[in-house]
Amino acid sequence: MRAGLAISATVVLGVAVTVASAVPAVAGSRVVPGPDGARVEVATASGTGCSLGSVYAGLSEDADLMYLNNSVSAQAGAGSSPSQSRRYCQVSLRMTVPEGFTYGIVSSTYRGYAQIQEGARAIVNANHSFSSGSAFFRHAVLGPIDGPWEFTGRWPNDEILWKQCDDLRNFETRSELSVELGSSDRSKLSSISIGEGTGLANHDYQLAWKTCP
């Protein structure tokens, strides 16, 4: 295996429920720096790979970056059970925003560690959404690899997924990992994780801010 090899990629994929939610600021509003007083907290967390209390969220000092820490892992081979080959974590984030502002997602970065045998692969499926729109990203990690992986998902043409000013619902995010043995030696373990072996936050959401009309 290629020990310590870092896999990095940028994925430009996105499916919007409402196309207008993915465009830059509309008339009557303007893009501004992150406001003081913004904060984020985990409202709920559930899934086969996480639970409430095991997930943490926060904002950078300038409110331009929202980060999420949770540990999800999947594995196959070496006697692993079928249920271990696919794990997911769904998190609902409650963002407190000062009056007169709203925010949007510019890009999302995911990172973790993979030990994948030759002939096997792991799939990372990630999505996030507001009530006004959503984005979905898919990334493949191919064996052989024994090292960190990372990818960044962006909207086409650098568009932004904005939360509507009157939308009081939470920001929803889901990450899913799966391992497929393919032609690899089934007696050997292939595994992938989000948030282990990197020393960094495992989800980063680059934020943009604008005033509400």
Residue, then its C-alpha position, 0 to 999 in steps of 0.5 A: m500500500r501507499a503509506g501516508l499518501a494524501i488524496s485530495a480532490t475538488v468535486v463540482l456537483g450539486v442538485a438544487v431543489t430551488v435554483a434561485s437558492a443557489v445564486p448570489a445575493v438578490a436585489g435589496s441585499r448585499v454581501v458582507p463580512g460575517p457578523d458578530g454574535a453568530r453561533v451554531e449548536v448541534a440540535t440533533a444527531s443520529g445514524t448508524g455511525c454517530s449519536l447526539g453527544s458525539v458530534y460537535a460544531g463551531l464557528s471561526e472567529d470571523a464567522d466565515l467557516m463553520y466546522l463539524n466534528n464527528s467520527v464515522s467509519a465503515q469497513a469490509g473484509a477480514g470477517s467484517s459484518p455486512s452492516q459494517s460496510r455502510r455507515y451514516c451520520q445525519v446532523s441538524l445544526r441550529m444557527t443563531v444569526p443576528e437580526g438582518f443577516t442570513y448566510g449561505i454555503v460556498s463550499s464544503t470540505y470533508r476529510g478522514y483516513a482510509q486503508i483500502q486494499e488493491g481492488a477495493r474502493a470506498i465511497v463518500n456520499a455527502n449532502h447538506s440542505f436548507s428548506s430552500g435547496s440542497a447540494f449532494f456530493r460523491h467522492a470515491v477513494l480507490g485502493p491501494i491507499d493507506g493515508p488521509w483523504e480529503f475532498t471539497g464540494r462546490w456549486p457549479n460556477d462558484e454559486i452559493l446556496w443561500k438560506q432564505c431570510d425568513d427560513l427558521r429551520n435548521f441546517e441539515t447535513r448527512s455524510e455516508l461512508s461505504v466500502e466495496l471489496g470488488s476484486s480485493d482479497r476478502s481476507k484483508l480489511s479495507s476501511i475508511s473513516i471521517g475525522e480520524g487520523t487527520g488532526l483537523a475538523n472533519h467537515d468545513y463549511q465555507l460561509a458567505w453572509k448577506t444582509c436581508p432586504 
